[in-house]
Amino acid sequence: MLLKKALKGVLKNFGYFWEGFKDESTSALEMELSEMENAFGLIVFSSLIGMPSPPSFLGMALLPYMEHEIKVMIYKSEDLDDKLANFFDLSDI
């Protein structure tokens, strides 16, 4: 009887460990996917930052698949203001 309780406790703790492991690995994979999407977007649309770009037919063929990445890049570029200038503008200096 005592052995059954101990085994159930060990299995229950192993279940908690397994759930935590799955959560951590999933978040790590999601972050890696996000970084790979950013790198892919920079490679395909590198002409936006002054780097040589791939052939135009390749960029046009990949354009439908890059809709999300383009939206993210545009959203991030809208937040790239000069924070110091905004501060001085607000404080009337």
N, C-alpha and C positions, 0 to 999 in steps of 0.2 A: 504494500500500500504506500509506504513512504517512498519507495523507488518510483512508483507511478507518478506521484506528486512532483518529485524532483525532475523526472523526465518531462512532464508537462511544463514545468517552470522553465526548463532549459529550452524546450521547443518554442515556448512563448517568447522568451528573450531572443532567440535566434530569429523569430519572425519580425520582431522590432528592429533588430540589426539589419535584416534583409530589406525591410521597407526604407530604412534610412539610407542604405547603400544605393537602392534604386533611385531615391530622390536626388541624392548627390550626383550620381552618374548621369541622370537625365538633365540636370541643370548644367553640368559640365559639357554635355553634348550639345545642348541648345546654344551655349555661349560659343562653342567651336563652330557650329553651323552659322551663327551670326557673323563671326569673323571671316569665315570662308566666303559668305555672300558679299561682304564688304570688299574683300580682295578681288573677287570675281568682277564686281561692278567697277572697281578701279582699273582692272585690266581691260575690260571691254570698252569703257568710256574714259580711257586715260587721256584723250585729247582735251577733256575738260580741265585737266590740271597741267597741261603742257607737255605730257609725255607722248611718244609716238603711239599711235593707235593701230589696232588691227585693221585689216582690210574692211572697207565699208560694207561689203555684202555680208560679211560675218556679223558685224554689228547690227545690221538690219534684220538678219535672220534670227538673232538672239533677242531683239527688242521686245517681242511679246512676252518672253520669259523674264524680262528684267523690269517689269512694271513696278513691282514692289520695291526693288532696290532703287529705282529712279525716284520714287516717292520719298523713300527714306533719305536719299542724298539731298533732295530739294528741301525737305523738312529740316535736316541738319544745317544746311547752308543758310536758311533763314535765321537761325539762331547764332550766327557767327558775327554778331555786331561787335563793335569796339566797346567793351564794358566800361573802360575808364572814361571814354568820351560821353557815354550815357550818364555816368555818375556826375561828371562836371556839368553836363547839361541840366540835370535835375537840381543841382545845388547852385546854379546861376553863377558859376565862377568864370 
